[in-house]
Amino acid sequence: MRLSKPSCSMKLIASGKGQTSDNAQKCAGIDKDETEQARILTGGSNMPGDSVTHGADFLLRPSREGRMADNIANMKDPNQNFKTAMDIFHETGVLVQEVDEGQPCLSCRDKCSGFSPHMWRTICNNCKCPREAHDVCHEEFVNVCDRIGFQPSPEPSRHPISKEKTLSAGYSWVPPGLSSEKIEEYFNQLPNNLVPQLGTPGEKYRDRQLILQLPKQDLAAAYCKFLEKDFVKSFDDFVNTRNEMALDIGFVRDHLERDTECKKCSGELCMGELCVVAPKLGEDVSFHPSCFICNVCEELLVDLTYCILDDVLYCERHYAEQTKPRCSACDEVNFFMFTIKNFSL
């Protein structure tokens, strides 16, 4: 019997070299269930059109899981090439000092003995809850300029307030350039549970949003476990372009000189009121303090740190996901792409 040719075929084009998914079996210490998890590592992105990438899985599995297996197999000595947070800061200007190991799970409570990081997934080995479900905190006072590797604005009124002055005011962060009265006026316009007052849920909320909105693996290649050498330049290009074109820190204008409207809600902002300004949108564009939020997660933009894309505000995490898929397992941005093309035979 002779089979007729199909009317069309699907051709898979890959931008990087790789191995087949069978290489995931190399991964020492990973059972069958975890190997199967490795087969879906490229899932989970909210990126428009990403279904094209994952729709090709039945034709050819992406080679990322095989390369991840190789990376994991090479992690024999956890101290090999180990860099401290300060080492990375001196190299990149990005300072991240997070404490996660041993931190209690906010979901499981006493059932979890404390966060124990999985080798390649962002979950706890003990309770299997996500890392962000644990009480992850920071070793030191966080200056957001240090976290994202930015130099402070040349305008003195926009310089971050010192640790001593911030803590003496009773907060873990305050908007710079405002009097004590205006600081209180600003915070009075936010929900009470989101105000970063020391010793309150708002302080924990800020800690959590720093970790979620500004993920360290998006800020410096040194924090990526599975970024391959072939894609380091792509990562650096992404960071440089983002920092130049999209990433910035807003500021609070202590009084408006004329009536205007909020860009987010189109509600009225009256002359004399304070407002938030995102310089990359133009300093004549204003927001209510409670309207300065990410377009995706709709959370307050932490410490007024935002990214802009097509005149829309995003936190850095969701800005990155507008342009690159994010691995649902390791939470790193992917810099390889697969596309499908149709052609007639």
NULUM-424363 format. One line per field, with one value per residue (C-alpha): residue number from 1; residue in one letter; x, y, z. Coordinates in Angstrom, 3 decimals. Example, Ala and Ser with C-alpha at 12.3 -4.5 7.8 and 13.67 -1.06 7.14 Angstrom:
BEGIN
num = 1;2 $
residuo = A;S $
u = 12.300;13.670 $
v = -4.500;-1.060 $
w = 7.800;7.140 $
***
This chain:
BEGIN
num = 1;2;3;4;5;6;7;8;9;10;11;12;13;14;15;16;17;18;19;20;21;22;23;24;25;26;27;28;29;30;31;32;33;34;35;36;37;38;39;40;41;42;43;44;45;46;47;48;49;50;51;52;53;54;55;56;57;58;59;60;61;62;63;64;65;66;67;68;69;70;71;72;73;74;75;76;77;78;79;80;81;82;83;84;85;86;87;88;89;90;91;92;93;94;95;96;97;98;99;100;101;102;103;104;105;106;107;108;109;110;111;112;113;114;115;116;117;118;119;120;121;122;123;124;125;126;127;128;129;130;131;132;133;134;135;136;137;138;139;140;141;142;143;144;145;146;147;148;149;150;151;152;153;154;155;156;157;158;159;160;161;162;163;164;165;166;167;168;169;170;171;172;173;174;175;176;177;178;179;180;181;182;183;184;185;186;187;188;189;190;191;192;193;194;195;196;197;198;199;200;201;202;203;204;205;206;207;208;209;210;211;212;213;214;215;216;217;218;219;220;221;222;223;224;225;226;227;228;229;230;231;232;233;234;235;236;237;238;239;240;241;242;243;244;245;246;247;248;249;250;251;252;253;254;255;256;257;258;259;260;261;262;263;264;265;266;267;268;269;270;271;272;273;274;275;276;277;278;279;280;281;282;283;284;285;286;287;288;289;290;291;292;293;294;295;296;297;298;299;300;301;302;303;304;305;306;307;308;309;310;311;312;313;314;315;316;317;318;319;320;321;322;323;324;325;326;327;328;329;330;331;332;333;334;335;336;337;338;339;340;341;342;343;344;345 $
residuo = M;R;L;S;K;P;S;C;S;M;K;L;I;A;S;G;K;G;Q;T;S;D;N;A;Q;K;C;A;G;I;D;K;D;E;T;E;Q;A;R;I;L;T;G;G;S;N;M;P;G;D;S;V;T;H;G;A;D;F;L;L;R;P;S;R;E;G;R;M;A;D;N;I;A;N;M;K;D;P;N;Q;N;F;K;T;A;M;D;I;F;H;E;T;G;V;L;V;Q;E;V;D;E;G;Q;P;C;L;S;C;R;D;K;C;S;G;F;S;P;H;M;W;R;T;I;C;N;N;C;K;C;P;R;E;A;H;D;V;C;H;E;E;F;V;N;V;C;D;R;I;G;F;Q;P;S;P;E;P;S;R;H;P;I;S;K;E;K;T;L;S;A;G;Y;S;W;V;P;P;G;L;S;S;E;K;I;E;E;Y;F;N;Q;L;P;N;N;L;V;P;Q;L;G;T;P;G;E;K;Y;R;D;R;Q;L;I;L;Q;L;P;K;Q;D;L;A;A;A;Y;C;K;F;L;E;K;D;F;V;K;S;F;D;D;F;V;N;T;R;N;E;M;A;L;D;I;G;F;V;R;D;H;L;E;R;D;T;E;C;K;K;C;S;G;E;L;C;M;G;E;L;C;V;V;A;P;K;L;G;E;D;V;S;F;H;P;S;C;F;I;C;N;V;C;E;E;L;L;V;D;L;T;Y;C;I;L;D;D;V;L;Y;C;E;R;H;Y;A;E;Q;T;K;P;R;C;S;A;C;D;E;V;N;F;F;M;F;T;I;K;N;F;S;L $
u = 0.000;1.333;0.701;-0.164;1.807;0.182;-0.946;1.322;3.963;5.194;8.772;10.347;13.024;15.174;17.464;19.871;21.691;20.467;19.967;16.845;14.639;16.007;19.014;16.838;17.421;21.025;19.894;21.227;18.726;15.609;12.839;10.428;7.884;10.468;11.807;8.284;8.196;11.344;9.481;7.122;9.648;8.879;5.226;3.519;4.149;1.449;3.164;0.767;1.370;3.351;1.000;2.854;6.001;4.352;2.100;5.258;5.969;4.358;6.779;10.035;10.631;12.688;16.210;16.195;15.358;18.312;20.628;19.106;19.799;23.423;23.618;22.125;24.434;27.371;26.214;28.360;30.030;27.606;30.553;32.126;32.323;30.184;29.679;28.317;25.677;28.408;30.574;27.682;27.004;30.604;30.430;26.974;25.727;22.764;22.423;20.020;20.210;17.254;16.842;14.754;16.294;14.583;11.875;8.402;5.675;2.777;0.395;1.453;2.439;3.813;3.545;6.637;9.986;11.160;11.972;14.411;15.100;14.510;17.487;15.773;12.205;11.144;9.389;10.150;11.530;9.692;6.132;6.182;4.689;6.169;9.102;6.925;4.519;7.267;8.259;11.181;12.783;15.841;19.060;19.372;17.393;16.526;17.310;15.494;18.169;20.696;18.369;17.865;21.388;20.346;22.221;20.071;18.433;20.662;17.846;18.374;14.626;14.446;17.377;16.294;15.927;18.621;18.031;18.253;15.693;13.327;13.356;13.101;9.920;8.522;8.530;10.628;10.250;9.004;8.735;11.679;11.446;8.381;7.851;6.606;3.095;3.112;4.456;1.467;-0.864;0.571;0.204;-3.324;-4.341;-3.224;-5.020;-3.847;-2.568;-0.290;1.432;5.036;4.900;7.381;5.969;2.759;1.452;2.356;6.060;5.757;3.760;6.594;9.166;7.057;6.524;10.245;10.861;7.959;7.986;11.776;12.935;16.673;17.126;15.824;18.309;21.708;22.923;24.754;21.372;20.336;20.955;20.174;21.279;23.586;26.718;25.181;22.460;24.395;24.731;20.980;20.357;22.705;21.060;17.650;18.808;20.502;17.521;15.061;17.066;17.441;13.984;11.551;12.713;12.538;11.506;8.571;8.286;5.590;4.806;3.755;1.185;-0.360;-0.230;-3.485;-6.412;-5.778;-6.937;-5.417;-4.062;-5.209;-8.760;-9.465;-10.638;-10.046;-6.829;-7.305;-4.822;-2.829;-3.195;-0.198;0.190;2.604;4.580;6.272;8.971;9.136;5.505;6.189;6.106;2.722;1.128;-0.210;-1.622;-3.490;-1.131;-3.435;-3.632;0.114;-0.146;1.017;-1.311;-1.098;-0.945;-2.642;-0.409;1.056;4.356;6.849;8.837;7.352;9.563;7.950;8.501;6.748;5.654;3.299;2.460;1.286;2.750;4.101;6.178;9.492;8.332;5.314;7.138;9.664;6.848;5.438;8.585;9.988;8.467;9.196;9.863;7.128;9.566;12.766;11.093;13.810;13.191;13.885;16.132;15.662;12.671;10.899;8.606;6.496;6.169;3.812;4.969;3.340;4.902 $
v = 0.000;3.389;6.313;9.646;12.715;15.102;18.388;20.335;19.798;21.680;22.825;23.630;26.284;26.739;29.618;27.660;24.337;21.638;18.015;15.883;15.729;12.241;14.001;14.948;11.372;12.355;14.446;12.768;12.282;13.245;10.627;9.914;12.465;15.226;14.205;14.607;18.057;18.902;18.111;21.048;23.606;26.028;26.334;28.927;32.112;34.735;35.967;36.565;34.035;31.745;28.888;28.706;27.732;25.148;23.860;22.444;20.187;17.198;17.562;18.207;18.881;22.002;21.105;23.357;20.540;18.523;21.458;22.073;18.435;18.934;22.070;20.277;17.299;19.717;21.207;18.798;21.445;24.172;26.388;26.166;29.657;30.884;34.637;36.602;39.295;41.895;40.271;40.569;44.138;45.167;43.562;44.716;47.405;45.147;44.402;41.659;40.311;37.985;35.439;32.406;29.193;28.105;30.759;29.555;28.780;31.214;28.603;25.418;27.116;24.478;21.667;22.994;22.967;25.941;26.758;24.369;25.309;22.776;22.376;23.765;24.695;27.704;25.550;24.257;20.719;20.277;21.442;21.905;25.391;28.193;30.183;33.300;31.486;31.616;34.521;35.564;38.738;40.935;40.967;44.720;47.873;47.877;50.865;50.121;51.946;49.388;46.480;47.429;48.800;52.418;55.560;58.012;60.833;63.911;65.988;66.197;66.130;62.648;61.089;58.088;59.017;57.543;54.437;56.413;59.051;56.461;54.263;57.245;58.229;54.795;53.289;50.894;53.244;56.780;58.768;61.185;64.948;65.338;66.996;64.890;66.261;65.372;61.885;61.291;62.744;60.346;57.266;58.292;57.734;54.083;51.113;50.766;47.216;48.362;51.219;50.102;51.123;49.261;46.245;46.107;43.907;46.763;46.267;42.581;43.539;45.751;42.985;40.556;42.973;43.751;40.031;39.433;42.614;42.900;39.265;39.031;36.668;39.450;41.974;40.272;37.193;36.058;35.255;32.966;29.253;28.098;30.940;29.320;30.969;31.196;33.464;35.691;38.399;38.207;38.633;41.618;43.197;42.724;44.336;47.269;47.965;47.648;49.934;52.569;52.474;51.162;50.918;53.953;55.216;57.571;60.441;62.241;65.827;67.560;69.815;70.209;73.619;73.074;70.684;67.539;63.941;60.645;58.655;55.372;56.033;59.316;60.725;64.316;65.557;69.041;71.883;71.661;67.889;65.592;63.036;60.421;61.088;58.545;60.552;58.155;59.008;62.723;64.896;66.321;62.867;62.279;59.420;59.132;57.403;54.368;54.219;53.819;50.066;47.317;46.718;42.921;42.113;45.393;45.729;49.044;49.534;48.932;52.026;53.667;51.445;50.822;49.788;51.365;49.623;51.228;53.921;51.297;50.748;47.358;45.995;44.636;41.016;41.543;43.903;41.127;38.688;40.953;40.359;36.996;33.742;32.880;29.317;28.194;25.973;27.972;31.396;32.602;34.447;32.321;33.671;30.861;30.821;28.239;29.099;27.030;27.672;26.042;25.099;23.165;20.006 $
w = 0.000;-0.936;1.393;-0.155;0.789;3.244;1.798;4.096;6.708;9.738;9.915;13.251;13.332;16.453;17.233;19.438;19.408;21.754;22.634;22.748;25.798;26.554;28.036;30.990;32.172;32.882;35.803;38.913;41.685;39.720;39.660;36.814;38.011;38.096;34.701;33.369;34.978;33.048;29.827;30.370;31.564;28.773;29.787;31.924;30.004;29.641;26.533;23.631;20.887;23.163;22.252;18.934;20.787;23.014;20.259;18.674;21.641;19.980;17.055;18.839;22.497;23.176;24.229;27.302;29.709;28.451;28.985;32.430;33.270;32.268;34.416;37.409;36.958;37.074;40.391;42.408;44.494;45.591;46.490;43.043;41.548;44.446;44.531;47.442;47.051;47.523;44.823;42.382;43.508;42.813;39.349;38.260;40.637;41.531;45.259;46.373;49.925;50.348;53.137;52.213;53.586;56.787;56.531;57.599;55.085;55.370;53.950;55.755;59.015;61.419;58.859;57.065;58.854;56.791;53.198;51.563;47.932;45.185;42.864;39.769;40.662;42.723;45.303;48.783;49.055;52.348;51.666;47.851;48.195;46.039;47.370;47.531;49.887;52.523;54.720;52.510;53.831;53.320;55.322;55.200;54.519;50.800;48.615;45.354;43.330;44.572;43.821;40.174;39.688;39.060;39.884;41.878;39.968;39.629;41.119;44.904;45.563;44.019;45.874;47.977;51.625;53.861;55.940;59.170;58.150;56.692;59.776;62.109;60.269;61.121;57.619;55.543;52.546;52.003;48.762;48.488;48.333;50.577;53.936;56.847;56.305;52.617;53.355;55.615;52.980;50.407;52.617;53.625;50.004;50.075;51.683;55.289;54.795;51.952;53.796;54.600;58.245;60.427;62.227;60.175;57.326;54.983;55.727;54.791;51.694;50.474;51.084;49.084;46.200;45.952;45.477;43.089;40.990;40.749;40.523;41.015;38.059;35.775;37.136;36.824;34.941;38.079;39.660;36.779;37.361;33.833;31.581;29.053;27.724;24.256;25.629;28.048;25.402;24.722;28.442;28.635;25.586;27.198;30.452;28.719;26.463;29.340;31.597;28.900;27.337;29.938;33.562;35.814;39.238;39.597;42.034;43.976;43.040;46.242;44.601;41.191;39.594;37.699;37.511;35.490;35.286;36.384;33.452;35.004;36.152;34.294;37.609;38.615;40.182;41.565;41.748;44.985;45.350;45.288;42.510;41.187;38.011;35.722;33.898;30.934;30.192;30.475;33.558;32.637;33.064;36.570;38.654;41.929;44.403;44.542;40.721;40.196;39.628;37.275;34.351;34.830;38.551;39.544;42.589;43.694;41.894;44.668;45.672;42.528;40.323;36.957;33.357;30.409;27.217;24.684;27.256;29.767;33.249;34.290;37.119;35.834;36.056;33.847;31.503;30.834;30.147;27.452;25.398;26.548;27.827;31.462;32.572;34.948;36.856;37.420;36.943;34.581;31.332;28.246;25.516;22.995;20.665;18.561;15.674;13.337;9.624;7.129;3.695;0.855;-0.500 $
***
